[in-house]
Amino acid sequence: MGAGFREADGKIIVERLIEIIHANRAYLSEIDGAIGDGDHGINMDKGFTMAKKELSDRNVGMSEALKSLGRILVDEIGGSMGPLYGTFFKRMARASKDKEYIDTSELYSMLDAAYKGIQSLGDAKVGDKTLVDTLDPAVAALKSAVDNGRDFASAIDEMIVAAENGWKTTENLVARIGRASRLGERSRGVLDAGATSCYLMIKSLGETAKELAG
């Protein structure tokens, strides 16, 4: 396993993100339907499919592809997820712009910037049953891996495991933010849709990055 990958080769990361959301659109909407509007997967797939069409004939690197995806989500997708994930990907793009090589440190900078973007739009905290429950431990695990000198593959594996563990905690949490918060205790027992999509994307991003570095 190499120490990272070339930014110019990273468009496939976004293409794989588009694929994973499309493949899980029904599942995400089913989860969302239990305590929310039931349109999370549908709306996400709409935006990601639009990005697929825009990127299909463009020879761009990772940051430009992320920027396009983020812009489309902000401009075209309503609700809370459009602005949240749109900001997420735009901040990732900004952090990786002009970088020739993406190693563990650069990947952490990208995800940390994305997390700060999410935080700038709201006050969700760990335990509130949102995508933050997936993202916060993932970013923390990656930072720890960087600080401890883990190799690229190990750092990503630790990030994915932390994201998965955080995502799974949402099943037993009571929603404190958004539409689901109105249900109180009735929101317990269901995975959060945003935390689920966040986990699927972090896992996809990490696995594709490892392939590129192989």
N, C-alpha and C positions, 0 to 999 in steps of 0.2 A: 504494500500500500504506500503510495506516494505521500508527499507532504501537503498536497492540495491539487488544484486544477487551474487551468487557464480560464480567465473570465470570458474570453472570446468563444470558448467551447460550451459555455453554460446555458445557452438558449434551451437546451434539452431539459434543464431543471424546470423551467416554466411550462414546457410542453407536457412534462410528466405531471405537474400540478393540475393542469387542465384535464388530463386523462383521469386522475384520481377523483376529482370532484364530479366529473361526468359519470363515472362508474358508480359513485355513491350518492347520486342525487336523490334517488327514492328513499334510501336509508336515512339520509340527513333530514328529509322532509317528514319521514315517519316519526323520528325522534322528536323533531320540533313540534309535530302535531299533538304530542302527548301533553305538552305544557305551554305551547306557544301558538303561533299562527299556522304552522305546518308548511311554510313556504321556503324554509332555509335552503334546502337542496335545490329547489326550482330556481330561486333567485341567483344562487351562487353559480349554478350551471349556465344560466343565461349569460351572466357576465363573463365567465371563463370561456364559453363558446364564442362570444364576440371577440375575445382576445385571440382565440385560436385562428379565427378568420383573418384578423388584422396581421397576425404574425406569420401566417402561412407562407407568404412569398417574400419575407424580409430576412435578409442575412445580417442578423444582429447578434450581439453577445448577451450575456445574462442580464446586465444592468438595464439595457434598453428594453429587453423583453419584460423584465419586472416593472419598469416604468410604464409601459403600455398597459399591462394588466392592471396596475394600480389606478391609472387614469380612467380606464373603462369602468372599473368598479365604483369609483367615486362619482363619475358623471352619469352612469346609466342604471345603477342598481339602487333601489330605494331601501327603506328600512334602516336598521342600525348597522347591518353587516357590510353594506356597500362602503360607507365612509370608513368603517373600522378596518376592513381588510384592504381597502384601497390605500389608506394611509400606511398600513403595514407594508405593502409591497413598494409603495413610492419611497418610503424611508429606507427600505433595503436597497433599492436602486441607487439612491443618493449616496449611501455608504459604500457601495461597490463601484461607483462611477470612477473611471480613470485608474482602477486597480487592474494590473496585468495578471496577477496571480492571487487566487483565493486559498489561503491556508486556514488553520483553525482560528487564528487570531482575527483574520479578516471576516470569517464566517460569524464569529462571536460579535464583532462590531456591527455587522449587518442586522443580526437578530436583536441585539441590544437597542439599536436605533429604531427598529420596528416596534419593539416593546414600548419604548419611550413615546413613540407616535400614538400607540393605543392608549397609553396613560394620559396623553395630552387631550384626549377626546372624552374622557370620563373618569370616574373615581372607583372603578371596579377593583376589588382586592382579592387576594387568594381567599377562598372560602365563600365567595359570593355566587358561585355556580355560573361562571362565565368562561370564555376562552382564556382568561387570565390564569385559571387553575391549571391549564395545560402549558401555557406559554411561560409563566414565571419559573417553574422548576426546570423547564428545558433550557432557558437562558442561563439560569444559575448553574446548572450542571455543565454547560459548555464553558462557562467562565472558569469553573473549578478545574475542568480538564485542561484548559489553556494554562492556567496558573501552575498546574502540576506537571506540565510538560508532556501530556498524553500525545500519542501519535494521532494522526488524522482519523483513522478508522475507529480507534478506541474513544476518542472525543465525541464523535458522532454517535456511536453506540450508546454512550452514557447520556447524551442529550435525548435520544429517542426513548430510552427506558424511563427517564425522568418525565418526559412528556406523556408517555403512556400511563404511568402511575398517577400523574396529576389529573389526566383526563378521567381515569376510572373513579377518582374520588368524587366527581360531580354527581354520580348516581345517588349517593347518600346525603347530598347537601340540600339545604333549603334555599331556593332562589331569593336573592335579596335585591336584584336589579332587573329592570325590564318587565315585560308583560307577565312572565312566569312568577314574578314576585307577588302578584296579587293572589296567587293560589296558596301561599304560605306553606304549611306542612304537606299539602297535596302535591307540591312540586318535588318532594323527596321520592326516591325510587326510580327516577328516570335520568339517564345521561343528558347532559346539556348539549344541544346541537352545535353551538359555537365552539365549545371545548372539543367536540368530536371532529369537526372539520379542521380545527387547528392541529389536532393530533395527526390526522391523516396527511396534512400538508407538511408538517415537520418531519414525519417519517419518510414521506416521498422525497422531500428536499435532501434529507440526510443520505438516504440510500442512493440517490442519483449522484450526489456529490462524491460518494465513495466510489461509485463506478467510474466517474470521470478521473479520479485520482489513482485508479488501479493500474 
